[in-house]
Amino acid sequence: MFKVKLLILLLISSFFYSCNTTKINNKISFNLAYIGGEEDGLIFSNLLRSYLTDFGLYDPNSRLVINANIAHERNLYITNVDNTSDREKVTSRMNIEIFDQLNNCTVFIYASTENQFYVITDTVNFISNNMAVEQIKFRNNEALIQKFIHNIADGETKCIDTYENIDEQ
């Protein structure tokens, strides 16, 4: 009886192993194209490559190429009447297109926005405003990349012919 149970468990575990290795072998991978935007583009590119590598989705020889751009915008907000706590809103916009070089078509389009505020100090001599903006840009980049990776993890690689499939989140 013990041997029968052991054989059944062995059969079940081998079934799960075979299903699991099949999924790993069929996993898609991506390559990165140049991402413009000077310093912001470079930081975004390095973060994206790092996240893709961590999730096992980066391959420099992949036929699927990620074309992206990132833009950061700053707006001033006055939150009360006596002007004691001015805030600045930093908005980061990311647009990503995945291009299939083998089929010469676009397979995925994604756009997303991330916002954060910080309280402005009342003089330009303090470097805290600049440090806050840089930290917010970096955190926005991370959040946007995490959203993107979550959307492509189980994505299909079929060609799309229109821009109706843009996700705005």
C-alpha positions in Angstrom: 0.0 0.0 0.0 2.8 2.3 0.9 4.5 1.8 -2.5 1.3 2.5 -4.4 0.9 5.8 -2.6 4.5 6.7 -3.2 4.2 5.9 -6.9 1.0 8.0 -7.2 2.8 11.0 -5.5 5.8 10.5 -7.8 3.4 10.5 -10.9 1.7 13.7 -9.7 4.9 15.5 -8.9 6.4 14.6 -12.3 3.2 15.9 -14.0 3.5 19.2 -12.1 7.2 19.4 -13.0 6.6 18.8 -16.7 3.8 21.5 -16.8 6.1 23.9 -14.9 9.1 23.5 -17.2 6.9 23.8 -20.3 5.7 27.2 -19.0 9.2 28.4 -18.3 10.4 27.4 -21.8 7.6 29.3 -23.5 8.2 32.5 -21.6 8.6 35.6 -23.7 11.5 38.0 -23.4 12.2 41.5 -24.5 15.0 43.7 -25.7 15.3 47.4 -25.1 15.7 50.1 -27.7 17.1 53.5 -27.0 14.9 55.5 -24.6 15.2 59.2 -25.2 14.9 62.0 -22.6 18.5 62.6 -21.6 19.1 61.9 -17.9 15.4 60.9 -17.2 15.5 58.5 -20.2 18.7 57.0 -19.0 17.4 56.4 -15.5 14.2 55.0 -16.8 16.1 52.7 -19.2 18.3 51.4 -16.4 15.4 50.8 -14.1 13.4 49.0 -16.8 16.3 46.8 -17.8 16.9 45.9 -14.1 13.2 45.0 -13.5 13.0 43.0 -16.7 16.2 41.1 -15.7 14.9 40.5 -12.2 11.7 38.9 -13.6 13.6 36.9 -16.3 12.0 38.9 -19.1 15.2 40.5 -20.5 17.1 39.0 -23.4 19.3 41.3 -25.6 18.8 38.9 -28.6 15.0 38.9 -28.3 12.8 39.7 -31.4 10.4 41.8 -29.2 11.9 45.3 -28.7 10.5 47.8 -26.2 10.4 51.3 -27.5 9.6 53.8 -24.7 9.6 57.4 -23.7 9.2 59.1 -20.3 8.3 62.7 -19.5 8.0 64.5 -16.2 5.9 67.6 -15.8 5.7 70.0 -12.8 2.7 72.1 -11.7 2.4 74.5 -8.8 -0.6 74.3 -6.5 -1.6 76.7 -3.8 -3.5 74.7 -1.2 -4.9 77.5 1.0 -5.8 81.2 1.1 -2.9 82.4 3.3 -0.3 80.7 1.0 1.5 78.9 3.9 1.9 75.5 2.2 2.5 75.7 -1.5 2.8 72.3 -3.2 4.2 71.2 -6.5 2.7 68.2 -8.4 5.1 66.1 -10.4 3.4 64.1 -13.2 5.3 61.3 -15.0 3.9 60.0 -18.3 5.2 56.8 -19.8 4.4 55.5 -23.3 5.6 52.0 -24.3 5.3 50.2 -27.6 6.6 46.6 -28.1 7.6 45.9 -31.6 8.0 42.4 -33.1 11.1 42.5 -35.4 10.4 39.1 -36.9 6.8 40.0 -38.1 7.6 43.7 -38.5 4.5 44.8 -36.4 3.5 46.3 -33.1 2.3 43.7 -30.6 1.6 45.8 -27.5 1.0 49.5 -26.7 0.8 50.8 -23.1 0.5 54.3 -21.6 0.3 55.2 -18.0 0.6 58.2 -15.7 1.8 58.6 -12.1 1.5 61.7 -9.8 2.9 62.9 -6.5 3.0 66.1 -4.5 5.6 67.7 -2.3 5.6 70.8 -0.1 7.8 73.6 -1.5 10.3 75.3 0.7 10.0 79.1 0.5 13.5 79.8 -0.9 15.5 78.7 -3.9 18.7 78.3 -1.8 17.5 75.0 -0.3 18.4 71.9 -2.2 15.4 70.0 -0.7 13.1 71.1 -3.5 15.4 69.6 -6.2 16.0 66.5 -4.1 12.3 66.0 -3.6 11.7 66.3 -7.4 14.4 63.8 -8.2 13.1 61.3 -5.6 9.6 61.7 -6.9 10.7 61.1 -10.5 12.6 58.0 -9.4 9.6 56.6 -7.5 7.2 57.4 -10.3 9.5 55.6 -12.7 9.5 52.5 -10.4 5.7 52.6 -10.1 5.2 52.9 -13.8 7.6 50.1 -14.6 5.9 47.8 -12.1 2.5 48.5 -13.7 3.9 47.8 -17.1 5.6 44.5 -16.1 2.4 43.4 -14.4 0.5 44.0 -17.7 3.0 42.2 -19.9 3.8 39.2 -17.7 1.2 37.0 -19.3 0.7 39.1 -22.4 0.2 37.8 -25.9 2.5 38.6 -28.8 0.0 39.0 -31.6 0.2 41.8 -34.0 -2.2 44.7 -33.6 -3.1 47.0 -36.4 -4.7 50.0 -34.6 -4.0 52.1 -31.6 -7.3 51.3 -30.0 -5.6 48.9 -27.6 -3.9 51.6 -25.6 -4.2 51.0 -21.8 -4.5 54.2 -19.7 -4.1 53.5 -16.1 
